[in-house]
């Protein structure tokens, strides 16, 4: 009994220290501070409410439909397709990469390390993938989202077929295939705790979001709705912060591993919280830069539009979906041109780059470098054609 009483404070102190080391908590702390600071309160309330009702709710709905459909679609083994035709394998890899999220890309990378997929398929899948940013784009701008997905497939297939001419199937494949990606299991209590809240509020929030989407006057309910949206945005960001140890770059920028036992609702909420956190951060940075510093990012990118695709490509080379969601958010807000969005979509590898670097570092880095080449052609091709 004495031993237990001594160990409990030590365990509690250790957990508290880990909580303080969680860098994800910086975002909710800053947001709450903005709400309590008079000059920023109205800006923060409006921005948080807009982020939740204009993005988070639609992302949650899109995710629910997407994961339902995915359960009905069996995964194809690339090894079989490779034996039938290398071109067929590369095409399927690009299609898997173009699926919203990073699941398809991770499948291809894993099969490559097992000798079931070629290096060309790794290039194709990493070129085609847009990661979780695709959910955001499909939820807010579905037409542009489908264009980017089709563009990703086309560029991914072309890149893979071209790589097949210069590199053998096993190029850069690691000699030792028994390496595993080891990482601490993420905390799951936060996601489980959020489920009852979302079950109660999701459908009412969808109804409110649709009313706002059609520009219907909420009348006397406008202020309560704004407070509800801000509160839910803060709630989602706090749950996102508590869903990871948040100590490494990967733990901050990558989505969480699926909770155990697997749950479709938990996965939907994990991805929704993740997208919400990065969208809120980008929305707040944009609104505060305009309100406090008079910095008009849209005007800056209009004046220096030639640099926009290059900047987007450089961000795309960063592992993780978080930075890419920021780029997509800026496009939705009208800050970045379509050429920059397309360049980022082609160059970014999302969360798939993390297991790729761990399992096959040479292949991952070379495939990432290769994806930047078509990104330059796509981004500046669209820019010089003066497409919107």
C-alpha positions as CSV (number, residue, x, y, z in Angstrom):
1,X,0.0,0.0,0.0
2,X,2.8,2.4,0.8
3,X,4.6,1.5,-2.4
4,X,1.4,2.3,-4.3
5,X,0.9,5.6,-2.6
6,X,4.5,6.6,-3.5
7,X,4.3,5.5,-7.1
8,X,1.1,7.3,-7.9
9,X,2.4,10.9,-7.4
10,X,5.5,10.0,-9.4
11,X,3.3,8.6,-12.3
12,X,1.0,11.7,-12.1
13,X,4.1,14.0,-12.2
14,X,5.4,12.1,-15.2
15,X,2.1,12.4,-17.1
16,X,2.0,16.1,-16.3
17,X,5.5,16.6,-17.6
18,X,4.6,14.8,-20.8
19,X,1.6,17.0,-21.1
20,X,3.7,20.1,-20.8
21,X,6.1,18.8,-23.4
22,X,3.2,18.5,-25.9
23,X,3.9,21.2,-28.5
24,X,0.4,20.8,-30.0
25,X,-1.0,22.4,-26.9
26,X,0.5,25.8,-28.0
27,X,-2.3,26.3,-30.6
28,X,-5.3,25.9,-28.2
29,X,-3.6,28.0,-25.6
30,X,-3.0,30.8,-28.1
31,X,-6.6,30.6,-29.3
32,X,-8.0,30.8,-25.8
33,X,-5.7,33.7,-25.0
34,X,-7.0,35.5,-28.1
35,X,-10.6,35.1,-26.9
36,X,-9.7,36.7,-23.6
37,X,-7.8,39.6,-25.1
38,X,-10.3,42.3,-25.9
39,X,-8.8,43.7,-29.2
40,X,-8.7,40.2,-30.7
41,X,-11.9,38.7,-29.3
42,X,-14.3,39.5,-32.2
43,X,-11.7,38.5,-34.8
44,X,-11.0,35.2,-33.0
45,X,-14.7,34.4,-32.5
46,X,-15.6,35.1,-36.1
47,X,-12.6,33.2,-37.5
48,X,-13.2,30.1,-35.3
49,X,-16.9,30.0,-36.1
50,X,-16.2,30.3,-39.9
51,X,-13.5,27.6,-39.7
52,X,-15.9,25.2,-37.9
53,X,-19.1,25.8,-39.9
54,X,-17.5,26.4,-43.3
55,X,-14.9,23.7,-43.1
56,X,-15.0,21.2,-40.2
57,X,-18.6,20.2,-40.5
58,X,-18.3,19.6,-44.3
59,X,-15.1,17.7,-43.8
60,X,-16.8,15.4,-41.2
61,X,-19.6,14.8,-43.7
62,X,-17.3,14.1,-46.6
63,X,-15.2,11.7,-44.4
64,X,-18.3,9.8,-43.3
65,X,-19.3,9.2,-47.0
66,X,-15.7,8.4,-48.0
67,X,-15.0,5.8,-45.3
68,X,-18.3,4.1,-46.0
69,X,-17.4,3.7,-49.6
70,X,-13.8,2.6,-48.8
71,X,-15.2,-0.3,-46.8
72,X,-16.9,-1.5,-49.9
73,X,-13.8,-1.4,-52.1
74,X,-11.3,-4.3,-51.7
75,X,-7.6,-3.4,-52.0
76,X,-5.7,-4.7,-55.0
77,X,-2.3,-6.3,-54.7
78,X,0.2,-4.5,-56.9
79,X,2.4,-7.6,-57.2
80,X,-0.2,-9.3,-59.3
81,X,-0.7,-6.2,-61.5
82,X,3.1,-5.9,-62.0
83,X,3.2,-9.4,-63.4
84,X,0.4,-8.6,-65.8
85,X,1.8,-5.2,-66.9
86,X,4.1,-2.6,-65.4
87,X,1.9,0.1,-66.9
88,X,-1.2,-1.4,-65.2
89,X,0.7,-1.5,-61.8
90,X,1.8,2.2,-62.2
91,X,-1.7,3.2,-63.1
92,X,-3.2,1.5,-60.1
93,X,-0.5,3.0,-57.8
94,X,-1.4,6.5,-59.0
95,X,-5.1,5.8,-58.5
96,X,-4.4,4.6,-54.9
97,X,-2.4,7.7,-54.3
98,X,-5.1,10.0,-55.6
99,X,-7.6,8.6,-53.1
100,X,-8.2,11.3,-50.3
101,X,-6.0,10.7,-47.3
102,X,-2.7,8.9,-47.2
103,X,-3.9,5.3,-46.9
104,X,-3.4,4.3,-50.5
105,X,0.1,5.8,-50.6
106,X,1.2,4.0,-47.5
107,X,-0.1,0.7,-48.9
108,X,2.1,1.1,-52.0
109,X,5.2,2.1,-50.0
110,X,4.7,-0.9,-47.8
111,X,4.3,-3.3,-50.7
112,X,7.4,-1.8,-52.3
113,X,9.5,-2.8,-49.3
114,X,8.1,-6.3,-49.4
115,X,9.1,-6.7,-53.1
116,X,5.4,-6.5,-54.3
117,X,5.7,-3.2,-56.1
118,X,8.2,-1.4,-58.2
119,X,10.1,1.9,-57.6
120,X,8.1,3.4,-60.4
121,X,4.9,2.8,-58.5
122,X,6.4,4.6,-55.5
123,X,7.1,7.6,-57.7
124,X,3.6,7.4,-59.2
125,X,1.8,7.2,-55.8
126,X,3.8,9.9,-54.1
127,X,3.2,12.2,-57.1
128,X,-0.5,11.5,-57.2
129,X,-1.3,11.8,-53.5
130,X,-2.6,15.0,-52.0
131,X,-3.1,13.5,-48.5
132,X,-5.7,14.9,-46.1
133,X,-5.8,18.2,-47.9
134,X,-7.9,16.5,-50.5
135,X,-10.8,16.1,-48.0
136,X,-10.7,19.8,-47.3
137,X,-10.7,20.7,-51.0
138,X,-13.5,18.3,-51.9
139,X,-15.6,19.5,-49.0
140,X,-15.3,23.2,-49.9
141,X,-14.6,23.2,-53.7
142,X,-15.6,19.8,-55.0
143,X,-15.1,20.7,-58.7
144,X,-11.6,21.9,-58.1
145,X,-11.0,18.8,-55.9
146,X,-12.0,16.4,-58.7
147,X,-9.8,18.4,-61.2
148,X,-6.8,18.1,-58.8
149,X,-7.4,14.4,-58.3
150,X,-7.6,13.6,-62.0
151,X,-4.5,15.8,-62.6
152,X,-2.7,13.8,-59.9
153,X,-3.6,10.5,-61.5
154,X,-2.4,11.7,-64.9
155,X,0.8,13.2,-63.7
156,X,1.4,10.2,-61.4
157,X,1.0,7.7,-64.3
158,X,3.2,9.7,-66.6
159,X,5.9,10.1,-64.0
160,X,5.8,6.4,-63.1
161,X,6.0,5.2,-66.7
162,X,9.0,7.6,-67.3
163,X,10.8,6.3,-64.2
164,X,10.3,2.8,-65.5
165,X,12.4,3.6,-68.5
166,X,15.4,4.5,-66.3
167,X,15.1,2.4,-63.2
168,X,14.6,-1.2,-62.5
169,X,11.6,-2.4,-60.4
170,X,13.8,-3.0,-57.3
171,X,15.8,0.2,-57.6
172,X,16.5,1.6,-54.1
173,X,14.6,-1.2,-52.4
174,X,16.1,-1.8,-48.9
175,X,18.1,-5.0,-48.5
176,X,16.5,-5.7,-45.1
177,X,12.8,-5.9,-45.3
178,X,12.0,-6.7,-41.7
179,X,12.3,-3.1,-40.4
180,X,9.2,-1.8,-38.8
181,X,8.0,1.7,-38.3
182,X,8.0,2.0,-34.5
183,X,6.2,4.9,-32.8
184,X,4.4,5.3,-29.5
185,X,0.7,4.5,-29.7
186,X,-1.2,7.8,-29.6
187,X,-3.5,8.5,-26.6
188,X,-7.0,7.5,-27.4
189,X,-9.0,8.8,-24.5
190,X,-9.4,12.2,-26.1
191,X,-11.0,10.9,-29.3
192,X,-13.3,8.5,-27.3
193,X,-14.3,11.5,-25.1
194,X,-15.3,13.6,-28.1
195,X,-17.6,11.0,-29.6
196,X,-20.7,11.8,-27.5
197,X,-20.3,15.5,-28.2
198,X,-20.2,14.9,-32.0
199,X,-23.1,12.4,-31.9
200,X,-25.3,15.1,-30.3
201,X,-24.2,18.1,-32.3
202,X,-23.1,16.9,-35.7
203,X,-26.5,16.9,-37.5
204,X,-27.6,20.2,-36.0
205,X,-24.3,21.7,-37.0
206,X,-24.7,20.3,-40.6
207,X,-28.1,22.0,-40.8
208,X,-26.6,25.3,-39.6
209,X,-23.7,25.0,-42.1
210,X,-26.2,24.4,-45.0
211,X,-28.2,27.5,-43.9
212,X,-25.0,29.5,-43.9
213,X,-23.9,28.1,-47.2
214,X,-27.1,29.4,-48.8
215,X,-26.6,32.8,-47.1
216,X,-29.8,32.6,-45.2
217,X,-30.3,35.1,-42.4
218,X,-30.0,33.5,-39.0
219,X,-31.5,36.6,-37.3
220,X,-31.5,36.6,-33.5
221,X,-29.6,33.2,-33.6
222,X,-26.6,34.6,-35.3
223,X,-24.6,35.4,-32.1
224,X,-25.4,32.0,-30.4
225,X,-24.5,30.2,-33.6
226,X,-21.1,32.1,-33.7
227,X,-20.4,31.2,-30.1
228,X,-21.3,27.5,-30.7
229,X,-19.0,27.4,-33.8
230,X,-16.1,29.0,-31.9
231,X,-16.6,26.6,-28.9
232,X,-16.7,23.6,-31.2
233,X,-13.6,24.8,-33.1
234,X,-11.7,25.2,-29.7
235,X,-13.1,21.8,-28.6
236,X,-11.8,20.1,-31.9
237,X,-8.4,21.7,-31.5
238,X,-8.0,20.7,-27.9
239,X,-8.9,17.1,-28.7
240,X,-6.4,17.2,-31.6
241,X,-3.7,18.4,-29.2
242,X,-4.5,15.7,-26.6
243,X,-4.6,13.0,-29.3
244,X,-0.8,12.9,-29.7
245,X,2.3,13.2,-27.5
246,X,3.1,16.2,-29.8
247,X,6.9,16.1,-29.2
248,X,8.4,15.3,-32.6
249,X,7.8,17.0,-36.0
250,X,6.0,13.8,-37.1
251,X,3.7,13.8,-34.1
252,X,2.8,17.4,-34.7
253,X,2.2,17.4,-38.5
254,X,1.0,13.8,-39.2
255,X,-2.5,12.4,-38.5
256,X,-2.9,9.9,-35.7
257,X,-2.7,6.2,-36.0
258,X,-6.1,4.5,-35.9
259,X,-7.4,3.8,-32.4
260,X,-7.8,0.3,-31.1
261,X,-10.3,-1.3,-31.5
262,X,-10.8,0.3,-34.9
263,X,-13.9,2.5,-35.2
264,X,-15.2,4.3,-38.3
265,X,-16.5,7.2,-36.1
266,X,-13.2,7.5,-34.2
267,X,-11.3,7.7,-37.5
268,X,-13.7,10.3,-38.9
269,X,-13.3,12.4,-35.8
270,X,-9.5,12.0,-35.7
271,X,-9.2,13.3,-39.3
272,X,-11.8,16.1,-38.7
273,X,-9.9,17.3,-35.6
274,X,-6.6,17.2,-37.5
275,X,-7.9,19.2,-40.4
276,X,-9.7,21.6,-38.1
277,X,-6.5,22.4,-36.2
278,X,-4.5,23.3,-39.2
279,X,-7.4,25.2,-40.9
280,X,-7.9,27.2,-37.7
281,X,-4.2,28.0,-37.5
282,X,-4.1,29.2,-41.2
283,X,-7.4,31.2,-40.9
284,X,-6.1,32.9,-37.7
285,X,-2.7,33.8,-39.2
286,X,-4.4,35.2,-42.3
287,X,-7.0,37.3,-40.4
288,X,-4.6,38.6,-37.8
289,X,-2.0,39.5,-40.5
290,X,-4.7,41.6,-42.2
291,X,-6.2,43.1,-39.0
292,X,-3.0,43.8,-37.1
293,X,-0.4,44.4,-39.7
294,X,-2.4,45.4,-42.7
295,X,-0.6,42.6,-44.6
296,X,-2.7,41.6,-47.6
297,X,-1.4,38.2,-48.6
298,X,-3.8,37.9,-51.5
299,X,-2.4,41.2,-52.9
300,X,1.1,40.0,-52.2
301,X,0.6,36.8,-54.1
302,X,-1.1,38.6,-56.9
303,X,1.8,41.0,-57.3
304,X,4.4,38.3,-56.9
305,X,2.4,35.5,-58.4
306,X,5.4,34.0,-60.2
307,X,6.8,32.8,-56.9
308,X,3.6,31.2,-55.7
309,X,4.0,27.8,-57.4
310,X,7.6,27.6,-56.2
311,X,6.7,28.4,-52.6
312,X,3.9,25.8,-52.8
313,X,6.3,23.2,-54.1
314,X,8.8,23.8,-51.3
315,X,6.0,23.4,-48.7
316,X,5.0,20.2,-50.6
317,X,8.4,18.7,-50.0
318,X,7.8,18.8,-46.2
319,X,6.5,15.5,-44.8
320,X,3.1,15.4,-43.2
321,X,-0.4,16.7,-44.2
322,X,-0.5,19.7,-41.9
323,X,1.6,22.1,-44.0
324,X,-0.3,21.0,-47.1
325,X,-3.7,21.8,-45.4
326,X,-2.4,25.3,-44.9
327,X,-1.7,25.7,-48.6
328,X,-5.2,24.4,-49.5
329,X,-6.8,26.7,-46.9
330,X,-5.1,29.7,-48.4
331,X,-6.4,28.7,-51.8
332,X,-9.9,28.4,-50.5
333,X,-9.6,31.9,-48.9
334,X,-8.6,33.3,-52.3
335,X,-5.0,34.0,-51.3
336,X,-3.1,31.5,-53.4
337,X,-3.8,31.0,-57.2
338,X,-4.8,27.6,-58.6
339,X,-1.3,27.2,-60.1
340,X,0.1,27.1,-56.6
341,X,-2.5,24.6,-55.4
342,X,-1.8,22.3,-58.3
343,X,2.0,22.5,-57.8
344,X,1.6,21.7,-54.1
345,X,-0.7,18.8,-54.8
346,X,1.8,17.2,-57.2
347,X,4.8,17.8,-55.0
348,X,3.4,16.9,-51.6
349,X,3.6,13.3,-50.3
350,X,1.5,13.8,-47.2
351,X,1.9,11.4,-44.2
352,X,3.1,8.6,-46.6
353,X,6.6,10.1,-46.6
354,X,7.1,9.2,-42.9
355,X,6.9,5.4,-43.3
356,X,8.6,5.7,-46.7
357,X,11.6,7.4,-45.0
358,X,11.7,4.8,-42.2
359,X,11.3,1.7,-44.4
360,X,13.2,2.8,-47.6
361,X,14.9,6.2,-47.1
362,X,16.8,6.3,-50.4
363,X,13.7,5.5,-52.4
364,X,11.6,8.0,-50.4
365,X,14.0,10.9,-50.9
366,X,14.6,10.2,-54.5
367,X,10.9,9.7,-55.3
368,X,10.2,13.0,-53.5
369,X,12.8,14.8,-55.5
370,X,11.3,13.3,-58.7
371,X,7.8,14.5,-57.8
372,X,9.1,18.1,-57.6
373,X,10.0,18.1,-61.3
374,X,6.5,17.5,-62.7
375,X,5.2,19.9,-60.0
376,X,7.3,22.7,-61.6
377,X,5.9,21.9,-65.1
378,X,2.3,21.7,-63.8
379,X,2.5,24.8,-61.6
380,X,4.2,27.1,-64.1
381,X,2.4,25.6,-67.0
382,X,-0.9,26.6,-65.4
383,X,0.5,30.0,-64.4
384,X,1.7,30.9,-68.0
385,X,-1.6,29.7,-69.5
386,X,-3.2,32.3,-67.2
387,X,-5.7,29.8,-65.8
388,X,-7.6,31.0,-62.7
